[in-house]
Amino acid sequence: MNYNIAVMRAAKKYRVKVRLKVRNRMAKKTGAVCAALVAAALLVYGGVRARSLIAAARPGEIFAFTVKALDVKSPSEIISRDISDLLKSKIGRRFSPADAKNLELALRSRYPALSRVEVRRSFLGGRVTVTAAPEPVVAKIRLVPPPAYPPRRGGELKRKDSPPAAGGQAAGEEFYLAENGRLLGETYGPAPADAFETAIYAEPGENLAALAGFLKEIKGLNEEFYSRPVSLLYRGSEGACLVTLENSAEIFWGEFAFTRSKVAKLNEVLKDAAQKIKGPLKIDFRYFRDGKIFVSKAGDI
């Protein structure tokens, strides 16, 4: 019994005591590390807090710089001069990202015929660069009154009055049709080649992108026509498109599809029908998708 107690006492563990000098040195190191961490945290918090206060007081000032130089690139000398005159007041003043965004919006509103306006800021040299690109246009068009009667020969509409058309614009006004379907009062890029006269009636807010795509396509095929188009009348409310050729033939074009196939078939029909029907022809492509083409003498449709 006494033997077992002695063994248990022999197995007792003893903790190693650290000398006082060593304990003091370890405490100093731990305190220094903690103090450094607290100081770093305070610096970060102070910086974030100061930045938020500055931003709240004057938003955008953090990334603003003083304007020292201007650079304007646009498709028109007049527009470039106008923008330069507008920006001269900015020289020597602070210019922030918000100022750049507001300037872009103002220029888009002032020049609707521009497709893109970009304002870039460069801290190196304090330079502000404005780049503007024109909206591509496909045709110059003339507005016509709303259709009330079938069109007469040549695409003119028979109507006594001329109410507003295409969103309130008066009939007879001329516009440029952009590739995206917008009607523009002017163009800053190259003027479109007027292969034929184009007149349209469009409901207010109507999307004219399909017509713009068709005009671009058919103008590219102008040389392939047996008799070239001289005018086009589009009535969006009825989905009607009347093309008049140089030989006075009138084509109810139908949907804006199968354009190249229609031109090829039109050439065949004109050559064949000219031998059988005297005088101007009327050709109806409105059922082309169903494989049907109707041909008659002018005035019979």
C-alpha positions as CSV (number, residue, x, y, z in Angstrom):
1,M,0.0,0.0,0.0
2,N,2.8,2.4,0.9
3,Y,4.6,1.4,-2.3
4,N,1.7,2.5,-4.5
5,I,1.5,5.9,-2.8
6,A,5.2,6.4,-3.5
7,V,4.8,5.6,-7.2
8,M,1.9,8.0,-7.5
9,R,3.9,10.7,-5.9
10,A,6.8,10.0,-8.3
11,A,4.5,10.5,-11.2
12,K,3.4,14.0,-10.2
13,K,4.2,16.7,-12.8
14,Y,5.9,19.9,-12.0
15,R,5.5,23.3,-13.9
16,V,8.5,25.0,-15.1
17,K,8.8,28.4,-13.5
18,V,9.8,31.3,-15.9
19,R,12.3,33.6,-14.4
20,L,11.1,37.2,-13.6
21,K,13.3,38.8,-16.1
22,V,12.1,36.6,-18.9
23,R,8.4,37.3,-17.9
24,N,9.0,41.0,-18.1
25,R,10.6,40.8,-21.5
26,M,7.7,38.8,-22.9
27,A,5.2,41.2,-21.4
28,K,6.9,44.2,-23.1
29,K,6.9,42.5,-26.5
30,T,3.2,41.6,-26.2
31,G,2.3,45.1,-25.1
32,A,4.2,46.6,-28.0
33,V,2.4,44.4,-30.6
34,C,-1.0,45.2,-29.1
35,A,-0.2,48.9,-29.1
36,A,0.8,48.8,-32.7
37,L,-2.4,46.9,-33.7
38,V,-4.5,49.5,-31.9
39,A,-2.7,52.4,-33.5
40,A,-3.1,50.9,-36.9
41,A,-6.8,50.3,-36.3
42,L,-7.2,53.9,-35.2
43,L,-5.4,55.2,-38.3
44,V,-7.6,53.2,-40.6
45,Y,-10.8,54.3,-38.8
46,G,-9.7,57.9,-38.8
47,G,-9.0,57.8,-42.5
48,V,-12.3,56.2,-43.4
49,R,-14.1,58.6,-41.1
50,A,-12.4,61.6,-42.6
51,R,-13.1,60.5,-46.1
52,S,-16.7,59.9,-45.4
53,L,-17.1,63.3,-43.8
54,I,-15.4,65.0,-46.8
55,A,-17.6,63.0,-49.3
56,A,-20.7,63.9,-47.3
57,A,-19.8,67.6,-47.3
58,R,-18.7,67.8,-51.0
59,P,-19.5,64.6,-53.0
60,G,-17.0,63.7,-55.7
61,E,-14.3,66.1,-54.4
62,I,-12.1,63.2,-53.4
63,F,-11.4,62.3,-57.1
64,A,-11.7,65.9,-58.5
65,F,-8.8,67.8,-60.0
66,T,-8.1,71.2,-61.4
67,V,-8.7,71.5,-65.1
68,K,-5.6,72.8,-67.0
69,A,-6.2,71.6,-70.6
70,L,-9.1,70.7,-72.9
71,D,-9.3,68.4,-75.9
72,V,-12.5,68.1,-78.1
73,K,-13.0,65.5,-80.8
74,S,-16.3,65.6,-82.8
75,P,-17.6,65.1,-86.4
76,S,-18.3,68.8,-86.8
77,E,-16.1,71.9,-86.5
78,I,-19.1,73.8,-85.3
79,I,-19.9,71.4,-82.5
80,S,-16.2,71.2,-81.5
81,R,-16.1,75.0,-81.2
82,D,-19.4,75.1,-79.2
83,I,-18.2,72.4,-76.8
84,S,-14.8,74.2,-76.4
85,D,-16.5,77.5,-75.7
86,L,-18.7,75.7,-73.1
87,L,-15.7,74.1,-71.4
88,K,-13.6,77.2,-71.2
89,S,-15.3,78.2,-68.0
90,K,-14.1,74.9,-66.5
91,I,-10.4,75.8,-66.8
92,G,-8.8,76.5,-63.4
93,R,-11.7,74.9,-61.6
94,R,-12.2,71.6,-59.9
95,F,-13.7,68.9,-62.1
96,S,-15.1,65.7,-60.6
97,P,-16.6,62.4,-62.0
98,A,-20.0,63.8,-61.3
99,D,-19.2,66.9,-63.4
100,A,-18.1,64.6,-66.3
101,K,-21.3,62.6,-66.1
102,N,-23.5,65.7,-66.1
103,L,-21.6,67.2,-69.0
104,E,-22.2,64.0,-71.0
105,L,-25.9,64.2,-70.3
106,A,-26.1,67.9,-71.2
107,L,-24.3,67.4,-74.5
108,R,-26.5,64.4,-75.5
109,S,-29.5,66.6,-74.8
110,R,-28.1,69.6,-76.7
111,Y,-27.0,67.5,-79.8
112,P,-29.5,64.7,-80.3
113,A,-27.9,63.7,-83.6
114,L,-24.9,62.4,-81.7
115,S,-24.8,58.7,-81.0
116,R,-22.1,58.8,-78.4
117,V,-20.6,61.4,-76.1
118,E,-17.8,60.5,-73.8
119,V,-16.0,62.7,-71.3
120,R,-12.7,61.5,-70.0
121,R,-10.6,62.9,-67.1
122,S,-6.8,62.6,-66.9
123,F,-5.1,63.5,-63.7
124,L,-1.8,63.8,-65.6
125,G,-1.8,67.3,-66.8
126,G,-5.3,67.9,-65.6
127,R,-6.8,67.2,-69.0
128,V,-10.5,66.9,-69.9
129,T,-11.2,65.1,-73.2
130,V,-14.6,65.1,-74.9
131,T,-15.2,62.6,-77.7
132,A,-18.4,62.7,-79.8
133,A,-19.6,60.4,-82.6
134,P,-22.5,61.1,-85.1
135,E,-25.6,59.0,-85.4
136,P,-25.4,57.1,-88.7
137,V,-28.3,57.9,-91.0
138,V,-29.6,55.9,-94.0
139,A,-31.9,58.3,-95.8
140,K,-33.4,61.8,-96.0
141,I,-37.2,61.5,-95.7
142,R,-40.2,63.7,-96.1
143,L,-43.3,63.3,-93.9
144,V,-46.7,62.9,-95.5
145,P,-50.2,63.1,-94.0
146,P,-52.0,60.1,-92.5
147,P,-53.4,57.8,-95.2
148,A,-57.1,58.1,-95.7
149,Y,-57.4,56.9,-99.3
150,P,-55.4,54.6,-101.5
151,P,-52.3,56.2,-103.0
152,R,-52.4,57.6,-106.5
153,R,-49.9,56.9,-109.1
154,G,-46.4,58.1,-108.1
155,G,-47.1,57.4,-104.4
156,E,-49.0,60.7,-103.6
157,L,-51.8,60.5,-101.1
158,K,-55.2,61.9,-102.0
159,R,-56.3,64.0,-99.0
160,K,-57.7,67.5,-98.6
161,D,-56.2,68.3,-95.2
162,S,-52.6,67.7,-93.9
163,P,-52.7,67.0,-90.1
164,P,-49.5,66.4,-88.2
165,A,-47.6,63.2,-88.7
166,A,-44.9,61.2,-87.0
167,G,-45.3,62.4,-83.5
168,G,-46.6,65.9,-84.1
169,Q,-44.3,67.1,-86.9
170,A,-46.1,68.8,-89.7
171,A,-46.5,66.9,-93.0
172,G,-44.0,68.1,-95.6
173,E,-41.1,68.4,-93.1
174,E,-37.9,66.7,-93.9
175,F,-35.8,64.6,-91.5
176,Y,-32.9,62.2,-91.5
177,L,-33.7,58.6,-90.6
178,A,-31.0,57.1,-88.4
179,E,-30.0,53.5,-88.5
180,N,-31.6,52.9,-85.1
181,G,-35.0,54.2,-86.5
182,R,-34.8,57.7,-84.9
183,L,-35.9,60.8,-86.8
184,L,-33.3,63.5,-86.7
185,G,-33.6,67.1,-87.7
186,E,-29.9,67.3,-88.7
187,T,-26.9,65.0,-89.2
188,Y,-23.3,65.6,-88.3
189,G,-21.9,62.8,-90.3
190,P,-21.8,62.3,-94.1
191,A,-25.1,62.9,-95.7
192,P,-26.8,59.8,-97.1
193,A,-26.8,59.1,-100.8
194,D,-30.3,59.8,-102.0
195,A,-30.8,57.0,-104.4
196,F,-34.5,57.7,-104.5
197,E,-37.1,60.0,-102.8
198,T,-38.5,58.6,-99.6
199,A,-41.8,59.7,-98.0
200,I,-43.3,58.2,-94.9
201,Y,-46.2,58.4,-92.5
202,A,-45.5,57.0,-89.0
203,E,-47.6,56.8,-85.9
204,P,-46.3,58.8,-82.9
205,G,-43.7,56.7,-81.1
206,E,-43.5,54.1,-83.9
207,N,-40.3,52.2,-84.2
208,L,-38.8,52.8,-87.7
209,A,-35.7,50.6,-87.2
210,A,-37.1,48.0,-89.6
211,L,-37.7,50.6,-92.3
212,A,-34.2,52.0,-91.8
213,G,-32.7,48.5,-92.2
214,F,-34.7,48.0,-95.4
215,L,-33.7,51.3,-96.9
216,K,-30.0,50.5,-96.2
217,E,-30.4,47.1,-97.8
218,I,-32.3,48.2,-100.9
219,K,-30.0,51.1,-101.6
220,G,-27.1,48.6,-101.7
221,L,-29.0,46.7,-104.4
222,N,-29.9,49.7,-106.5
223,E,-27.6,48.7,-109.4
224,E,-29.3,45.2,-109.5
225,F,-32.7,46.6,-110.5
226,Y,-33.9,46.1,-114.1
227,S,-35.5,49.6,-113.7
228,R,-34.2,51.6,-110.7
229,P,-36.4,52.9,-107.9
230,V,-37.2,56.6,-108.0
231,S,-39.5,56.9,-104.9
232,L,-40.7,55.0,-101.9
233,L,-43.8,55.6,-99.9
234,Y,-44.1,54.0,-96.5
235,R,-47.3,54.0,-94.4
236,G,-46.5,52.5,-91.0
237,S,-50.1,52.4,-89.8
238,E,-51.0,50.0,-92.6
239,G,-47.6,48.3,-92.9
240,A,-47.7,49.3,-96.6
241,C,-44.6,50.1,-98.7
242,L,-45.0,51.3,-102.3
243,V,-41.9,51.5,-104.5
244,T,-42.1,53.3,-107.8
245,L,-39.6,52.5,-110.5
246,E,-38.0,54.5,-113.3
247,N,-40.3,52.9,-115.9
248,S,-43.4,54.0,-113.8
249,A,-44.0,50.5,-112.5
250,E,-45.4,50.4,-108.9
251,I,-44.6,47.6,-106.5
252,F,-46.5,46.9,-103.3
253,W,-43.4,45.6,-101.5
254,G,-45.0,44.0,-98.5
255,E,-42.8,42.9,-95.6
256,F,-39.2,43.8,-95.3
257,A,-37.9,40.4,-95.9
258,F,-36.4,38.4,-98.9
259,T,-35.2,41.7,-100.4
260,R,-32.6,40.2,-102.7
261,S,-35.0,37.4,-103.8
262,K,-37.7,40.0,-104.5
263,V,-35.4,42.1,-106.6
264,A,-34.4,39.1,-108.7
265,K,-38.0,38.0,-109.2
266,L,-39.1,41.5,-110.0
267,N,-36.6,41.7,-112.8
268,E,-38.0,38.5,-114.3
269,V,-41.5,39.7,-114.0
270,L,-40.8,43.1,-115.6
271,K,-39.1,41.5,-118.6
272,D,-41.9,38.9,-119.1
273,A,-44.9,41.2,-118.4
274,A,-43.6,44.0,-120.6
275,Q,-44.2,41.7,-123.6
276,K,-47.8,41.0,-122.6
277,I,-49.0,44.2,-120.9
278,K,-48.7,47.6,-122.4
279,G,-48.1,50.6,-120.2
280,P,-47.1,50.9,-116.5
281,L,-47.4,47.8,-114.4
282,K,-48.5,47.1,-110.8
283,I,-46.8,44.3,-109.0
284,D,-48.0,43.0,-105.7
285,F,-45.3,41.3,-103.5
286,R,-47.4,41.3,-100.3
287,Y,-48.0,37.5,-100.6
288,F,-44.4,36.7,-101.6
289,R,-43.9,34.5,-98.6
290,D,-46.7,32.2,-99.9
291,G,-45.1,32.0,-103.3
292,K,-47.7,34.4,-104.9
293,I,-47.0,37.5,-107.1
294,F,-49.9,39.4,-108.6
295,V,-49.2,41.5,-111.8
296,S,-51.6,43.8,-113.5
297,K,-51.8,47.0,-115.5
298,A,-51.6,50.3,-113.6
299,G,-55.0,51.2,-112.1
300,D,-56.3,47.6,-111.9
301,I,-55.1,47.0,-108.2
